[in-house]
């Protein structure tokens, strides 16, 4: 079945272009709206049949980030904007993806693939007004051990900023702290990171893209990625094109 999606954007040309690209990739665009209140009114009748919504961030009145707070918590959201400065807040809100305007077909394809993986998950109560969530349960494979003195700590994959290998030891960076893992190569780790938003940016480093808040190009053909903890890391010349594609920039 095709993805059933809605588009909320106050810019007619941008909205029309995005809808066209979606239809070319086989989506069923079930609603095109220009503001948040109209979408909420529509959603009250159609929420059970919607697989995802593409929201502009900068809209008059209720912006996309504010609107997301009013949506069912399990309704997948993809932000579409010309303003990269909102990326960190968007991913902290657990958005599925963050697309930069003008949206490219190849980048949209990645976002749609992420929506497809989320398709079929049940919707729950509204983020702000719903019942308290059930106690969080740790699922198998969501944590990994690291060395801590004579013992071990368990670290959640989703809290890791980057993995870096040095001297046949893989190190995990979490909130500015570095932890020694039991892996000796990134190739041992990569199969465990499927769907967690990590990409390889150099031979010795895997980076979680949701932590990237900016980038700058270097004369050598490489680029520097600025992370939410203030650190800059270098992206190799070979990996720079795929890094920029993942970031949604040319």
N, C-alpha and C positions, 0 to 999 in steps of 0.2 A: 504494500500500500504506500502511496506517496506521502511525504510529510505534509501535514496540514499546518500552515503557519499564518501568522498575522503580522502586519507591518504598521508601526506607529511612528510617523515622521511628519513634521509640519512643513517640510520642504517638498513641494509637489514634484519637482524634477528629480531630486534624489530618491524619493519614494517610488516614482515610476520606473527609474532605472533599476533599482533593487528588485522590484517586483518582476521586471522583465528577465533579469538574470536568474531569479528563482524558478520561474516557469521554464526557462531553458534547461534547467537542471532537474526538471521533473517534479517540482513542488506544486502543491495546491495552495494558492494564496486565498484564504477564505475571508480576509478582511484587510482593508486599507483605510487607516484612520489617521487624522492629523493632530490629535491631542490625547492626553491621558484620560480625562473624564469620559470622553466618548468611548475609549477602549474599555474602561471598567464597566460601563453600561452594557456594551456588547458582550463582554466576557461573562457577565452574569447569566446570560442565556446559553453561551456556547462553550464554556470552559471544558466540558467533558470530551470535546472532540478536537481540541487544539494540542498540537505537538510542540509548539514553541512560538515565541514572539520576538520580533526584531524591533528594538526600541532605539530611537534617537535619544541622545543624552540631553542636548540643549534644545528645549522646547518651551514656549511661553507657558506661564502658569506652573503646572506640575512638570518637573523635568523627569527624564528617564529613570534616574536613580531613586527619586522620590516615588515614582510610580511603581518601581519594582517592589518597594516595601509594602505595597498594598495588594500584591498579587499572591496567589497560592504559592506556598514555599517550593513545591515541586514542579511548578510550571517553568520550563527552561526558558531562559532569557539570553538573547544575544544583543549586545549594544552595538549600535552603528553611529559613528560620530566623526567629526573632523577635528576633535580636540583630544590629543593623546594624554593630556594631563589627568583625565578621569580614570585611567586604566587600573591603577592600584585599588581605588575605591570600588570599581566595578568587580574586580576579581575577589575582593574581600566580601562582596555581596553574593559570591558564588555564581556569578554569571558564567554561562557556558563558553562564551567567546566575546571578543572585543574587536570589531572591524573598523578600519579607518576608511573614510570617504576620500576619493571615490572608490567604492568597493570593486575589487577585481574578481573575475569569475573563479580563478584558481584559489583565491583566499576564501571565497564564499563556499567553495566545495569542501574545504576543511571544516568550516563551521557547521555545514549541513551534516557532515559525517559525525560530528560530535552530537548533534541533535538526534541523529538516528540511533546512536548508542543509548541515549536517554529515553527513547520512545518506549512507551508502555509502562513507565513507572507511575504508580498511583499518585494522584493529587491529594494533598492534605489541607488542613485548615489554613486560613490566611495567616501571614507572618505575624501581624500585629494583634489580631483578634482571636486567633485559634486557641485551642486547648493546649496546655503545656505539652511539649514533646515528650515522647517516651524516653526513658533513660538510654543514654548512648551505649551501644555495645561494640566492643572491639571485634572487627571481623578478621578472620585469618588472613595473614599476608599484608595487613595494613601497618605493621610495625616491624622493626628489625633491631637486633642487639648491637651495642657498641661497647667498647672497653671502658671501664670506669674503675680505676684502681685495681683491686683484686677481684672485682665483680663485674657486673654488666648493667647497662641501662637499656631500656626499650624506647626507641625513637619512632615517632609516626612519620611515614613517608611524606604526608601532606605538609609537614612543618619544615621540611628540608629546603633550603634555598638552592644549594648546588652540591654535587658530588665531585670530588677532585682526587686524582690518583697521583701519588708521589712516592717514588721508591718502592713500587709494588705494594702500596697500601692505599686503600680507598678511604678518603676522609669525607665526612658529612658535615656541612655547615648548617647550623640551626640557630637563628636569632643571634648571629654574630659569634657563636661559639663553634669550635671545630672538634669533632668526635672521630675517633679511630674505629673503623668498622672491621669486619672479618673478611671482607672481600679483598682480592689482590688485583683485580682488573675491572674496568667499567663494563666489559662485555659480560661479566657474570651478573651484573646488576641490571642492565638494560631490559631484559625480559620481565622484570618485576615492576617496571615503571610504566607499562602500557596504560594509556588513558590518564596519566597523572600530570601531563603537560611538560615533561622534560624533553629537551633536545640536546644533542651534542654540539657544542660550540667550538671545541678544539679537541685534539687527540686526548687530552688529559682531563676534560671537564664536561659534565652534564649539568645543564642549567634548567631550573623551573621557570618557564616563561612568564608566569603570573607575577613574578617578583621584579620583572623588568619595568622600569618607569621612564627610561629614555635611552637614547643611543647617539653616538657621533661617529662619523666616518673618518678614517685615517688615510693619508696619502698612499699608503702601501696597499690599499685595497681591502685591508681589514677594517674592523670597527670596534668601538668600545661600547659595552652594555652597562648602563647604570642601574643598580639594583635598589630596591626599596630600603635596604639597610645602609645606603650611602656608598657602598663599595662599587668600584668599576672593574669589570673583567674584560679581557680581550677576546674577541671572536676571530678565529683564524680566517685567512683569505679564502680557503676552500669552503668553510662553513658559513661565511658571511651572506651569500645569496639565500640559503635556506633559513638563516636566522631572520633576515629581513622579511621573507615571505611569511614566516610564522608570526612576526610582529605586525604584519599588515602594512609595511612601508615599501616604497620602490627602491 
